[in-house]
Amino acid sequence: MNFKLTPRRLALAGALVSSLWLAGCGTPPTAPGAVPGQLSNATPDRGDTNRPRPTPSNATTARDYRKDAARYVYQLNKRRIYEGKLPPMLYAVGTLQVDLDAGGKVMSMHWMRAPKHAPEVIAEIEKAVLEASPFPAPTKLGKVTWTDTWLWDEDGHFQLDTLSEGQL
């Protein structure tokens, strides 16, 4: 077989290589239940079908919405909430932004401060957020970004900064 490199064949080969290269630059597929910005592969455990439905939020600012979202997380995680003032030394502190659509569904997450020394805490926080979805619908805001700081002790109990009782 006589194969001759012509300008046309070179252009076609270049186009093929470019398209293959660009295809490899896309975002990787996400795991089931995962959302953009998630650092762990945590997925929600939907075993509890009797969980309370969130009451829609009447908050008019993202700052006001924080309280509604935090109260809902507390309601769903009663056994994991640290009672009283937190100890002076915490195991992990993480600040997470969660983008919610108009129905309160988690659309994405963005760690502003991830407790990277404690990847199990990252996974637990992300799982708690995914399990809480849908959050109270931000009826007056349309969509909202909920930002809160998770204060975590070494036994796996936490408080959210929005509702924290402070530290000793």
Protein Blocks (a to p, Z undefined) as FASTA:
>chain_A
ZZdddfklmmmmmmmmmmmmmmmmmccdddehiaehiabfcdcdfkbmmbccddddfbfb
fklmmmmmmmmmmmmmmmmpcghjddfbdfbdcdddddddfkopafbdcdfbdcfklmml
mmmmmmmmmmmpccdddfknopacddddddddfkopacdfklogbjZZ
